[in-house]
Structures are given as structure tokens and as C-alpha cells.
Amino acid sequence: MQIVLCVVSVLFGGLSLLAAVSQIKAKSEKKPLPALTMAVGALILFASVICNIAAWRFDYIIAVLGCAAICAAAIMNGIKSGQFHIQHHIIRITLSVILTVGSIFL
């Protein structure tokens, strides 16, 4: 089960990082705060996977920080662009909660 948690966490973080890098490259804004926040959140989530594999018990705290940064950045993007899709954010937050709870119990 720990392998599934790590794989899903890496996929979630990787897709978030890909979206952030894509947004940074595509937009010529001077302050791409949401994209940078999402990229940092993805890197933090990767760190939580490493901590989980190393069996460090504070991995869930790192997972919470990474998932929170990713979700906050996605919400900021939705509000900023005027295209706030609530279903997308509910799915993202639900997945974040599942990953965090999985980190706590594994």
C-alpha cells in the first residue's frame, strides 16, 4: 500500500509541476505567484515521498504542506483567470486529503 501511496503522490506532484512549468513558460506575467507556489508545492510533495520511503515519521506534515500549496495555487489560478471550476478543485482537494491521510497511517 505504501508503494501505491508513493506512486500516486509522485504522479500528483509531477502533474502539478508540469502544469506550473507550462504556466510559467506560457505567460509573460511579471509575478507568476500561483505557478511558483504550485511548483514549490510539488517539490515539497516529492520530499514527503522521500521521507515516507525513508520511514521518517514527519512525512505527513510535509505532505500537508505540499498538498496545501498545490491546492492553494490552483484556487488562485482559478480565481485569477475567472474560470473557477469547483469540481476540479473538489477532486484536487479530495486527492490531497487522501494522500495526507495515507501518509499518516502508513
Secondary structure in CASP SS format (residue, H / E / C, confidence):
PFRMAT SS
TARGET T0000
AUTHOR 0000-0000-0000
METHOD secondary structure of the structure
MODEL  1
M C 1.00
Q H 1.00
I H 1.00
V H 1.00
L H 1.00
C H 1.00
V H 1.00
V H 1.00
S H 1.00
V H 1.00
L H 1.00
F H 1.00
G H 1.00
G H 1.00
L H 1.00
S H 1.00
L H 1.00
L H 1.00
A H 1.00
A H 1.00
V H 1.00
S H 1.00
Q H 1.00
I H 1.00
K H 1.00
A H 1.00
K C 1.00
S C 1.00
E C 1.00
K C 1.00
K C 1.00
P C 1.00
L H 1.00
P H 1.00
A H 1.00
L H 1.00
T H 1.00
M H 1.00
A H 1.00
V H 1.00
G H 1.00
A H 1.00
L H 1.00
I H 1.00
L H 1.00
F H 1.00
A H 1.00
S H 1.00
V H 1.00
I H 1.00
C H 1.00
N H 1.00
I H 1.00
A C 1.00
A C 1.00
W C 1.00
R C 1.00
F C 1.00
D H 1.00
Y H 1.00
I H 1.00
I H 1.00
A H 1.00
V H 1.00
L H 1.00
G H 1.00
C H 1.00
A H 1.00
A H 1.00
I H 1.00
C H 1.00
A H 1.00
A H 1.00
A H 1.00
I H 1.00
M H 1.00
N H 1.00
G H 1.00
I H 1.00
K H 1.00
S H 1.00
G C 1.00
Q C 1.00
F C 1.00
H C 1.00
I H 1.00
Q H 1.00
H H 1.00
H H 1.00
I H 1.00
I H 1.00
R H 1.00
I H 1.00
T H 1.00
L H 1.00
S H 1.00
V H 1.00
I H 1.00
L H 1.00
T H 1.00
V H 1.00
G H 1.00
S H 1.00
I H 1.00
F H 1.00
L C 1.00
END
